């Protein structure tokens, strides 16, 4: 009887440990999506504010490409009217660096995307969003992309009411 009791206790303990591990894994993956969502939305809001400041100071004329990586905000000074892919009307008013390190998500830089609707800040190519979509694979940004609609669509550029893009007012 003592041996059966020890076996039962061992099996019960094992089941409890496996159950706790399962709950921990589920909790970790669920929370990682929430953390990713929070980081993306905070960084996009921060970048939007920085670009608004740059536009007020320097007047952003446009960007070189349809998709432009944001990897130049840590620039102190430059010559000419272009910093990274961004063209400025008053480059002498540049007050950078605007960040110490350019923000990234999943080791990918954010982008400024040009569409017929204007310029938008979005996560970079290859970023897996919390809704499971991958930028550049499941969500493609071309000139005709309707990013405004995607921002409201829970199956595209949003998750739990948080939008993963922001229009630049330039």
Secondary structure, 3 states (H helix, E strand, C coil): CHHHHHHHHHHHHHHHHHHHHHHHHHHHHHHHHHHHHHHHHHHHHHHHHHHHHHHHHHCEEEECCCEEECCCCCCCCCCCCEECCEEECCHHHCCCCCCCCCCEECCEECEEEEECCEEEEECCCCCECCCCCEECCCECCCCCCCHHHHHHCCCCCEECCEECEEECCC
